[in-house]
Amino acid sequence: MLRIKHWCVGLLAICFALLVQAQDFETLKRSAEQGNAQAQRNLGVMYFEGKGVAQNYAEAAKWFRNSAEKGDAWSQTLLGIMYAEGKGVSQDHAEAVKWYAKAAEQGNKSAQNSLGWMYDNGLGVTKNYAEAIKWYRSSAEQGDASGQYNLGVKYDEGSGVARNVTEAVKWYTKAAEQGHASAQNNLGTMYADGQGVAQDDAEAVKWYAKAAEQGNAGGQYNLGMRYLSGRGVVKNDAEVVRWYSKAAEQGHVFAQNDLGAMYFEGRGVAQDYAEAAKWFRRSAEQGDALGQYNLGVMYAKGRGLAQDDAEAAKWFSKAAEQGNENARNALKTPKSVK
């Protein structure tokens, strides 16, 4: 089962949390112009959101900066994200780190998580897993779901810390219970594989479903696989197609290939070689060896698209280069392709 990697909190989520309802724009602007740091921050949020005023990222960044320079930790965090994402300012990871650090040192849990992310990925700072874990932990211990999730990933991977699947489950659970979709998906995988927790197919399905219902592509794919295998849930090909489709439409490479296979076989959906070829192609173009092989088969047999030996050989070659044995055999003996 697939896990999802790290996740960094975005500006939009914070702005939703900070947005002041029913705030009079002109009154707020006067207060901001008089130097009130909280008013400056809230005015920045209104410009970012386009609430009560035309959306303007540059104005948002300007007011976040005014407030940040006065020491407001949330504004420092928001300004850091503006620099990280290049919204309203030129993208500058070093500046993002600078502002995250100021807020993190004041104890802002979102900034701590974001600073950890920068160290984890070497953005604007030398990559340093120990520093990443330090800041993820500071964030996680304050209850930040993203910090909890990221700390869980580090324990799960054994990246910068000794691998400890029990600790991974602990932090995934804390984040998952707060509704963090990627944590829910990863927690489902821990239950599916019996890592750090007793193996439990029903619990795996429960967490995959929670992630899937939030639109998490990994959760959707994993839930689809559960309906295919009947582990923890009654087999249901229509549900397989439903969840594979949702994940595939988000670009999930394995879901795209597997959805193609459902159309090819006519399982849970009317057999349709053209649809099968479409989804095999999307997977193949993302570099999936199995998708490349399957697309080669469609060209070799002229199923769902015009028969073309040259195109078949092209896709078999790509798959073979990644070690796909069926593709290697197809190149050696094309007539053996079924």
C-alpha positions as CSV (number, residue, x, y, z in Angstrom):
1,M,0.0,0.0,0.0
2,L,1.2,3.5,-0.8
3,R,2.2,6.1,1.7
4,I,2.2,9.9,1.1
5,K,5.3,11.9,1.8
6,H,5.7,15.2,3.6
7,W,3.3,18.0,3.6
8,C,3.7,21.7,4.3
9,V,0.9,23.9,5.4
10,G,-0.2,26.5,2.8
11,L,-1.1,30.1,3.2
12,L,-4.7,29.6,2.2
13,A,-5.4,27.3,5.2
14,I,-3.9,29.8,7.7
15,C,-5.8,32.7,6.2
16,F,-9.1,30.8,6.5
17,A,-8.3,30.3,10.2
18,L,-7.3,33.9,10.8
19,L,-10.0,35.6,8.7
20,V,-11.9,38.1,10.8
21,Q,-15.6,37.8,9.9
22,A,-17.8,40.9,9.3
23,Q,-14.8,43.2,9.6
24,D,-15.3,46.7,8.1
25,F,-12.6,47.2,5.6
26,E,-12.2,51.0,5.9
27,T,-12.1,50.8,9.7
28,L,-9.5,48.1,9.6
29,K,-7.4,50.0,7.1
30,R,-7.4,53.1,9.2
31,S,-6.2,51.0,12.2
32,A,-3.6,49.4,10.1
33,E,-2.3,52.7,8.8
34,Q,-2.0,53.9,12.4
35,G,0.4,51.0,13.0
36,N,-1.8,48.4,14.7
37,A,0.0,45.1,14.0
38,Q,-3.1,42.9,14.4
39,A,-5.0,45.2,12.1
40,Q,-2.2,45.1,9.6
41,R,-2.2,41.3,9.6
42,N,-6.0,41.1,9.3
43,L,-5.9,43.6,6.4
44,G,-3.3,41.4,4.7
45,V,-5.6,38.4,5.1
46,M,-8.5,40.3,3.5
47,Y,-6.3,41.3,0.5
48,F,-5.1,37.7,0.2
49,E,-8.6,36.3,0.4
50,G,-10.3,39.0,-1.6
51,K,-12.8,39.4,1.2
52,G,-14.3,42.9,1.3
53,V,-11.7,44.2,-1.2
54,A,-10.3,43.1,-4.5
55,Q,-7.8,40.3,-4.2
56,N,-4.2,41.6,-4.3
57,Y,-1.3,39.5,-3.2
58,A,1.2,42.3,-3.4
59,E,-0.9,44.4,-0.9
60,A,-1.3,41.3,1.2
61,A,2.4,40.8,1.4
62,K,2.9,44.5,2.1
63,W,0.7,44.4,5.2
64,F,2.0,41.1,6.4
65,R,5.5,42.7,6.2
66,N,4.4,45.7,8.2
67,S,3.0,43.5,10.9
68,A,5.8,41.0,10.8
69,E,8.4,43.7,11.3
70,K,6.6,44.6,14.5
71,G,7.1,41.0,15.7
72,D,3.7,39.5,15.0
73,A,4.4,35.8,14.8
74,W,1.4,35.0,12.5
75,S,2.4,37.7,10.1
76,Q,5.9,36.4,10.1
77,T,4.6,33.0,9.2
78,L,2.3,34.3,6.5
79,L,5.1,36.4,5.0
80,G,7.3,33.4,5.0
81,I,4.7,31.4,3.0
82,M,4.3,34.3,0.6
83,Y,8.1,34.1,-0.1
84,A,8.0,30.3,-0.3
85,E,5.2,30.3,-2.8
86,G,6.1,33.5,-4.7
87,K,2.8,35.2,-4.1
88,G,2.9,39.0,-4.1
89,V,6.7,38.8,-3.9
90,S,9.4,37.1,-5.9
91,Q,9.9,33.6,-4.7
92,D,12.8,33.6,-2.3
93,H,13.3,30.5,-0.1
94,A,16.0,32.2,2.0
95,E,13.6,35.0,2.9
96,A,10.9,32.4,3.7
97,V,13.3,30.7,6.1
98,K,14.2,34.0,7.7
99,W,10.6,34.8,8.5
100,Y,9.6,31.2,9.5
101,A,12.6,31.2,11.9
102,K,11.4,34.4,13.6
103,A,8.0,33.1,14.1
104,A,9.1,29.6,15.1
105,E,11.4,31.0,17.8
106,Q,8.3,32.7,19.2
107,G,6.6,29.3,19.4
108,N,4.3,29.6,16.3
109,K,3.5,25.9,15.6
110,S,2.7,26.5,11.9
111,A,6.0,28.3,11.4
112,Q,7.8,25.5,13.2
113,N,6.4,22.9,10.8
114,S,7.2,25.1,7.8
115,L,10.7,25.7,9.0
116,G,11.1,22.0,9.5
117,W,9.9,21.5,5.9
118,M,12.6,23.9,4.6
119,Y,15.3,22.1,6.4
120,D,13.9,18.7,5.3
121,N,14.0,19.7,1.6
122,G,17.1,22.0,1.6
123,L,15.0,25.1,0.5
124,G,16.7,28.3,1.4
125,V,19.0,26.5,3.8
126,T,21.3,23.6,3.8
127,K,19.4,20.3,4.1
128,N,19.5,19.1,7.7
129,Y,17.3,16.3,8.8
130,A,18.2,16.8,12.5
131,E,17.0,20.4,12.3
132,A,13.9,19.3,10.4
133,I,13.0,16.8,13.1
134,K,13.6,19.4,15.8
135,W,11.1,21.8,14.3
136,Y,8.6,19.1,13.3
137,R,8.7,17.9,16.9
138,S,8.2,21.4,18.4
139,S,5.2,21.8,16.1
140,A,3.8,18.3,16.7
141,E,4.0,18.7,20.5
142,Q,1.9,21.8,20.3
143,G,-0.7,19.8,18.5
144,D,-0.1,21.0,14.9
145,A,-1.5,18.2,12.6
146,S,1.0,18.9,9.8
147,G,3.9,18.8,12.2
148,Q,2.6,15.5,13.7
149,Y,2.2,14.1,10.2
150,N,5.7,15.1,9.1
151,L,7.3,13.8,12.3
152,G,5.4,10.5,11.7
153,V,6.9,10.3,8.2
154,K,10.4,10.8,9.5
155,Y,10.0,7.9,11.9
156,D,8.3,5.8,9.2
157,E,11.2,6.4,6.8
158,G,14.0,6.4,9.3
159,S,15.1,9.7,7.8
160,G,17.3,11.6,10.2
161,V,16.2,9.4,13.1
162,A,16.2,5.7,13.8
163,R,13.3,4.1,12.1
164,N,10.5,3.5,14.6
165,V,7.2,2.4,13.3
166,T,5.6,2.6,16.7
167,E,6.4,6.3,16.9
168,A,5.3,6.7,13.3
169,V,1.9,5.2,14.2
170,K,1.7,7.4,17.3
171,W,2.1,10.7,15.3
172,Y,0.1,9.6,12.3
173,T,-2.8,8.8,14.7
174,K,-2.6,12.2,16.4
175,A,-2.7,13.9,13.0
176,A,-5.3,11.6,11.5
177,E,-7.7,12.2,14.4
178,Q,-7.5,15.9,13.6
179,G,-8.6,15.1,10.1
180,H,-5.2,15.3,8.3
181,A,-5.9,13.3,5.1
182,S,-2.4,12.2,4.3
183,A,-1.9,11.0,7.8
184,Q,-5.2,9.1,7.6
185,N,-3.9,7.4,4.4
186,N,-0.5,6.5,5.9
187,L,-2.2,5.3,9.1
188,G,-4.3,3.0,7.0
189,T,-1.2,1.6,5.4
190,M,0.3,0.9,8.9
191,Y,-2.8,-1.1,9.8
192,A,-2.8,-2.8,6.5
193,D,0.8,-4.0,6.8
194,G,0.8,-4.5,10.6
195,Q,3.6,-2.0,11.1
196,G,3.8,-0.4,14.6
197,V,0.4,-1.7,15.3
198,A,-1.5,-5.1,15.1
199,Q,-2.5,-5.9,11.5
200,D,-6.2,-4.9,11.1
201,D,-7.9,-4.8,7.7
202,A,-11.0,-3.2,9.1
203,E,-9.0,-0.3,10.6
204,A,-7.0,0.0,7.4
205,V,-10.3,0.4,5.4
206,K,-11.6,2.9,8.0
207,W,-8.6,5.2,7.6
208,Y,-8.4,4.9,3.9
209,A,-12.0,5.8,3.6
210,K,-11.6,8.9,5.7
211,A,-8.7,10.0,3.6
212,A,-10.5,9.1,0.3
213,E,-13.6,11.1,1.3
214,Q,-11.5,14.1,1.8
215,G,-10.1,13.8,-1.8
216,N,-6.8,12.3,-0.9
217,A,-5.6,10.5,-4.1
218,G,-3.5,7.9,-2.2
219,G,-6.4,7.1,0.1
220,Q,-8.8,6.8,-2.9
221,Y,-6.4,4.4,-4.6
222,N,-5.8,2.3,-1.5
223,L,-9.5,2.1,-0.8
224,G,-10.0,0.9,-4.4
225,M,-7.4,-1.8,-3.9
226,R,-9.3,-2.9,-0.8
227,Y,-12.5,-3.3,-2.7
228,L,-10.6,-5.3,-5.4
229,S,-9.0,-7.7,-2.9
230,G,-11.9,-7.9,-0.4
231,R,-9.6,-7.3,2.5
232,G,-11.6,-5.6,5.3
233,V,-14.5,-5.0,3.0
234,V,-16.8,-7.0,0.6
235,K,-15.4,-7.2,-2.9
236,N,-17.1,-4.7,-5.2
237,D,-15.7,-4.0,-8.7
238,A,-18.0,-1.0,-9.2
239,E,-16.5,0.6,-6.0
240,V,-13.0,-0.3,-7.3
241,V,-13.7,1.7,-10.5
242,R,-15.3,4.5,-8.5
243,W,-12.3,5.1,-6.3
244,Y,-9.6,4.4,-8.9
245,S,-11.4,7.0,-11.1
246,K,-11.2,9.6,-8.5
247,A,-7.5,9.0,-7.9
248,A,-6.7,8.7,-11.6
249,E,-8.4,12.0,-12.3
250,Q,-6.0,13.6,-9.8
251,G,-3.0,12.2,-11.6
252,H,-2.3,9.1,-9.4
253,V,-0.1,7.1,-11.7
254,F,-0.9,3.6,-10.4
255,A,-4.6,4.3,-10.3
256,Q,-4.5,5.4,-13.9
257,N,-2.9,2.1,-15.0
258,D,-5.2,0.0,-12.8
259,L,-8.3,1.9,-14.0
260,G,-7.1,1.1,-17.5
261,A,-7.0,-2.6,-16.6
262,M,-10.6,-2.4,-15.3
263,Y,-11.8,-1.0,-18.6
264,F,-9.7,-3.5,-20.5
265,E,-11.3,-6.4,-18.6
266,G,-14.8,-4.9,-18.3
267,R,-14.7,-5.3,-14.5
268,G,-17.1,-2.9,-12.7
269,V,-17.6,-1.0,-15.9
270,A,-18.5,-1.8,-19.5
271,Q,-15.5,-3.1,-21.4
272,D,-14.0,-0.2,-23.4
273,Y,-10.6,-0.6,-25.0
274,A,-10.4,3.1,-26.0
275,E,-10.8,4.1,-22.3
276,A,-8.3,1.5,-21.3
277,A,-5.8,2.9,-23.8
278,K,-6.5,6.4,-22.5
279,W,-5.7,5.5,-18.9
280,F,-2.7,3.3,-19.8
281,R,-1.3,6.3,-21.8
282,R,-1.7,8.7,-18.9
283,S,0.1,6.3,-16.6
284,A,2.8,5.6,-19.2
285,E,3.5,9.2,-19.9
286,Q,4.2,9.7,-16.1
287,G,6.8,7.0,-16.4
288,D,5.0,4.0,-14.9
289,A,6.6,0.8,-16.4
290,L,3.4,-1.3,-16.2
291,G,1.4,1.5,-17.9
292,Q,4.1,1.7,-20.6
293,Y,3.9,-2.1,-21.1
294,N,0.1,-2.1,-21.2
295,L,0.1,0.8,-23.7
296,G,2.5,-1.2,-25.9
297,V,0.2,-4.1,-25.8
298,M,-2.7,-1.9,-27.0
299,Y,-0.6,-0.7,-29.9
300,A,0.6,-4.2,-30.7
301,K,-2.9,-5.6,-30.8
302,G,-4.7,-2.5,-32.2
303,R,-7.1,-2.4,-29.3
304,G,-8.6,0.9,-28.6
305,L,-6.3,2.6,-31.0
306,A,-4.8,2.0,-34.5
307,Q,-2.4,-1.0,-34.6
308,D,1.2,0.3,-34.7
309,D,4.2,-1.9,-34.3
310,A,6.6,1.0,-34.0
311,E,4.6,2.6,-31.2
312,A,4.3,-0.7,-29.5
313,A,8.1,-1.2,-29.6
314,K,8.6,2.4,-28.3
315,W,6.5,1.8,-25.2
316,F,7.9,-1.8,-24.7
317,S,11.4,-0.3,-24.8
318,K,10.6,2.3,-22.2
319,A,9.1,-0.3,-19.9
320,A,12.0,-2.7,-20.5
321,E,14.5,0.0,-19.5
322,Q,12.8,0.0,-16.1
323,G,13.1,-3.7,-15.8
324,N,9.7,-4.9,-16.9
325,E,10.3,-8.5,-18.0
326,N,7.1,-8.8,-20.0
327,A,8.2,-5.8,-22.0
328,R,11.7,-7.4,-22.6
329,N,10.0,-10.6,-23.8
330,A,7.7,-8.6,-26.1
331,L,10.7,-6.9,-27.7
332,K,12.4,-10.3,-28.3
333,T,9.3,-12.1,-29.6
334,P,6.6,-9.6,-30.6
335,K,4.1,-12.4,-31.6
336,S,4.0,-13.6,-28.0
337,V,2.2,-10.5,-26.9
338,K,-1.3,-11.3,-25.7
